């Protein structure tokens, strides 16, 4: 009974942040409401759990925008189902200097990155907004072995190498 009551309370205490579309207990969520975070920096992600993964790294000081899905024509997910209107409204209302595309390196993620890149570049040019569009770097993971890496990962690792 206690478990069932806890689940009911959890469902009643969850809302969707109007700023970033993340599940939260407050609106705006703790991240969007934090004035110490850089509001000019947005990381677009697929799902809420991506926030926890990025936050765990402790490197990102901006805000997020949760798409909730990625393009997948085989499953019927088309561009019309992406929350572009709230995203573009957020970009036009805020003084965004950089948008980071933090989507997975899957076929669906890559397709969504291509679509968003074109859409965001067209929107920023049309509205004369100087926005830099970037994506998360890719390459060999810590503890990974070169001989087991796929070709795309090795290409990205070689292209994204840095001087030490």
C-alpha beads as a LAMMPS data file, in Angstrom:
LAMMPS data file: protein, C-alpha beads

164 atoms
163 bonds

1 atom types
1 bond types

-500.0 500.0 xlo xhi
-500.0 500.0 ylo yhi
-500.0 500.0 zlo zhi

Masses

1 110.0

Atoms # bond

1 1 1 0.000 0.000 0.000
2 1 1 2.832 2.372 0.847
3 1 1 4.525 1.597 -2.456
4 1 1 1.313 2.268 -4.406
5 1 1 0.796 5.519 -2.510
6 1 1 4.373 6.587 -3.245
7 1 1 3.870 5.939 -6.962
8 1 1 0.643 7.961 -6.945
9 1 1 2.383 10.874 -5.216
10 1 1 5.257 10.667 -7.689
11 1 1 2.871 10.952 -10.611
12 1 1 1.138 13.950 -9.017
13 1 1 4.412 15.714 -8.238
14 1 1 5.844 15.563 -11.768
15 1 1 5.373 18.315 -14.316
16 1 1 7.008 19.287 -17.595
17 1 1 9.268 22.328 -17.523
18 1 1 7.871 24.979 -19.874
19 1 1 11.416 26.120 -20.720
20 1 1 13.183 22.862 -21.619
21 1 1 10.405 20.213 -21.737
22 1 1 12.164 18.060 -19.122
23 1 1 10.262 16.181 -16.456
24 1 1 10.639 18.047 -13.196
25 1 1 9.094 18.643 -9.817
26 1 1 8.921 22.418 -10.402
27 1 1 8.183 24.681 -13.336
28 1 1 10.645 25.974 -14.382
29 1 1 12.902 23.063 -13.460
30 1 1 15.908 23.511 -11.170
31 1 1 18.289 23.931 -14.118
32 1 1 16.187 26.494 -16.018
33 1 1 15.534 28.368 -12.793
34 1 1 19.204 28.515 -11.820
35 1 1 20.441 32.054 -12.546
36 1 1 24.072 30.893 -12.228
37 1 1 23.747 28.760 -15.371
38 1 1 24.586 30.249 -18.772
39 1 1 21.237 30.931 -20.462
40 1 1 22.977 31.685 -23.777
41 1 1 24.101 28.061 -24.092
42 1 1 21.565 25.312 -24.925
43 1 1 22.222 21.603 -25.282
44 1 1 19.540 19.787 -27.273
45 1 1 19.126 16.211 -26.092
46 1 1 16.803 13.330 -26.847
47 1 1 15.593 12.258 -23.417
48 1 1 15.536 13.304 -19.776
49 1 1 18.098 10.713 -18.708
50 1 1 20.640 12.467 -20.969
51 1 1 20.536 15.432 -18.577
52 1 1 21.748 13.268 -15.695
53 1 1 24.560 11.827 -17.821
54 1 1 25.808 15.263 -18.913
55 1 1 25.402 16.758 -15.439
56 1 1 27.454 13.907 -13.947
57 1 1 30.432 15.061 -16.040
58 1 1 30.263 18.440 -14.269
59 1 1 31.465 20.360 -17.325
60 1 1 28.309 21.853 -18.856
61 1 1 27.024 25.118 -17.349
62 1 1 24.251 25.921 -19.809
63 1 1 20.655 24.822 -20.107
64 1 1 18.926 21.994 -21.932
65 1 1 16.106 21.338 -24.352
66 1 1 14.589 17.842 -24.420
67 1 1 13.267 16.700 -27.803
68 1 1 11.641 13.589 -26.376
69 1 1 12.388 11.628 -29.550
70 1 1 14.562 11.478 -32.651
71 1 1 13.548 11.176 -36.283
72 1 1 12.706 7.605 -37.212
73 1 1 10.594 7.173 -40.364
74 1 1 10.378 3.401 -39.799
75 1 1 8.556 4.046 -36.517
76 1 1 6.558 6.946 -37.930
77 1 1 8.529 9.727 -36.175
78 1 1 8.669 12.596 -38.664
79 1 1 9.897 16.213 -38.332
80 1 1 6.338 17.313 -37.519
81 1 1 6.555 15.332 -34.276
82 1 1 9.643 17.160 -33.015
83 1 1 8.878 20.060 -30.626
84 1 1 10.372 22.668 -32.956
85 1 1 7.907 25.463 -32.158
86 1 1 8.860 25.612 -28.449
87 1 1 12.538 25.290 -29.369
88 1 1 12.446 28.113 -31.922
89 1 1 10.403 30.276 -29.519
90 1 1 13.032 29.717 -26.829
91 1 1 15.813 30.657 -29.259
92 1 1 14.079 33.820 -30.441
93 1 1 13.198 34.976 -26.885
94 1 1 16.600 34.287 -25.342
95 1 1 19.980 35.577 -26.380
96 1 1 21.386 32.213 -27.446
97 1 1 25.013 32.239 -28.568
98 1 1 25.527 28.487 -29.011
99 1 1 23.367 25.433 -29.527
100 1 1 25.003 22.096 -28.801
101 1 1 23.426 19.079 -30.466
102 1 1 23.860 16.404 -27.813
103 1 1 22.157 13.521 -29.598
104 1 1 23.275 9.906 -29.748
105 1 1 25.478 8.658 -32.582
106 1 1 22.778 6.320 -33.860
107 1 1 21.202 6.402 -37.313
108 1 1 18.183 8.194 -35.819
109 1 1 20.369 10.625 -33.875
110 1 1 22.466 11.456 -36.924
111 1 1 19.354 12.002 -39.055
112 1 1 17.949 14.321 -36.394
113 1 1 21.263 16.217 -36.159
114 1 1 21.228 16.825 -39.925
115 1 1 17.617 18.007 -39.848
116 1 1 18.114 20.258 -36.819
117 1 1 21.319 21.737 -38.227
118 1 1 19.566 22.815 -41.418
119 1 1 16.472 24.048 -39.570
120 1 1 18.444 25.989 -36.953
121 1 1 20.832 27.549 -39.497
122 1 1 17.906 28.651 -41.678
123 1 1 16.083 30.060 -38.638
124 1 1 19.118 31.951 -37.332
125 1 1 19.902 33.435 -40.776
126 1 1 16.274 34.400 -41.391
127 1 1 16.062 36.137 -38.005
128 1 1 19.604 37.550 -38.123
129 1 1 20.656 35.667 -34.982
130 1 1 24.404 34.949 -34.736
131 1 1 24.162 31.447 -33.256
132 1 1 26.977 28.917 -33.310
133 1 1 25.723 25.348 -33.823
134 1 1 27.986 22.592 -32.517
135 1 1 27.735 18.951 -31.575
136 1 1 29.309 16.777 -28.940
137 1 1 32.726 15.445 -29.885
138 1 1 33.036 11.783 -30.720
139 1 1 35.929 9.387 -30.550
140 1 1 37.447 6.560 -28.583
141 1 1 35.998 6.014 -25.117
142 1 1 38.243 5.788 -22.066
143 1 1 39.285 2.187 -21.651
144 1 1 38.392 1.404 -25.263
145 1 1 40.782 -0.410 -27.550
146 1 1 41.677 0.902 -31.002
147 1 1 41.487 -2.507 -32.673
148 1 1 37.811 -2.916 -31.667
149 1 1 36.638 0.567 -32.671
150 1 1 34.479 0.941 -35.770
151 1 1 35.618 3.002 -38.782
152 1 1 33.370 5.993 -38.055
153 1 1 34.565 6.246 -34.452
154 1 1 38.207 6.075 -35.582
155 1 1 37.622 8.731 -38.269
156 1 1 35.999 11.033 -35.716
157 1 1 38.785 10.377 -33.205
158 1 1 41.447 11.226 -35.791
159 1 1 39.648 14.352 -37.030
160 1 1 38.983 15.585 -33.497
161 1 1 42.473 15.026 -32.119
162 1 1 43.993 17.757 -29.955
163 1 1 47.518 18.826 -29.206
164 1 1 48.788 17.798 -25.761

Bonds

1 1 1 2
2 1 2 3
3 1 3 4
4 1 4 5
5 1 5 6
6 1 6 7
7 1 7 8
8 1 8 9
9 1 9 10
10 1 10 11
11 1 11 12
12 1 12 13
13 1 13 14
14 1 14 15
15 1 15 16
16 1 16 17
17 1 17 18
18 1 18 19
19 1 19 20
20 1 20 21
21 1 21 22
22 1 22 23
23 1 23 24
24 1 24 25
25 1 25 26
26 1 26 27
27 1 27 28
28 1 28 29
29 1 29 30
30 1 30 31
31 1 31 32
32 1 32 33
33 1 33 34
34 1 34 35
35 1 35 36
36 1 36 37
37 1 37 38
38 1 38 39
39 1 39 40
40 1 40 41
41 1 41 42
42 1 42 43
43 1 43 44
44 1 44 45
45 1 45 46
46 1 46 47
47 1 47 48
48 1 48 49
49 1 49 50
50 1 50 51
51 1 51 52
52 1 52 53
53 1 53 54
54 1 54 55
55 1 55 56
56 1 56 57
57 1 57 58
58 1 58 59
59 1 59 60
60 1 60 61
61 1 61 62
62 1 62 63
63 1 63 64
64 1 64 65
65 1 65 66
66 1 66 67
67 1 67 68
68 1 68 69
69 1 69 70
70 1 70 71
71 1 71 72
72 1 72 73
73 1 73 74
74 1 74 75
75 1 75 76
76 1 76 77
77 1 77 78
78 1 78 79
79 1 79 80
80 1 80 81
81 1 81 82
82 1 82 83
83 1 83 84
84 1 84 85
85 1 85 86
86 1 86 87
87 1 87 88
88 1 88 89
89 1 89 90
90 1 90 91
91 1 91 92
92 1 92 93
93 1 93 94
94 1 94 95
95 1 95 96
96 1 96 97
97 1 97 98
98 1 98 99
99 1 99 100
100 1 100 101
101 1 101 102
102 1 102 103
103 1 103 104
104 1 104 105
105 1 105 106
106 1 106 107
107 1 107 108
108 1 108 109
109 1 109 110
110 1 110 111
111 1 111 112
112 1 112 113
113 1 113 114
114 1 114 115
115 1 115 116
116 1 116 117
117 1 117 118
118 1 118 119
119 1 119 120
120 1 120 121
121 1 121 122
122 1 122 123
123 1 123 124
124 1 124 125
125 1 125 126
126 1 126 127
127 1 127 128
128 1 128 129
129 1 129 130
130 1 130 131
131 1 131 132
132 1 132 133
133 1 133 134
134 1 134 135
135 1 135 136
136 1 136 137
137 1 137 138
138 1 138 139
139 1 139 140
140 1 140 141
141 1 141 142
142 1 142 143
143 1 143 144
144 1 144 145
145 1 145 146
146 1 146 147
147 1 147 148
148 1 148 149
149 1 149 150
150 1 150 151
151 1 151 152
152 1 152 153
153 1 153 154
154 1 154 155
155 1 155 156
156 1 156 157
157 1 157 158
158 1 158 159
159 1 159 160
160 1 160 161
161 1 161 162
162 1 162 163
163 1 163 164
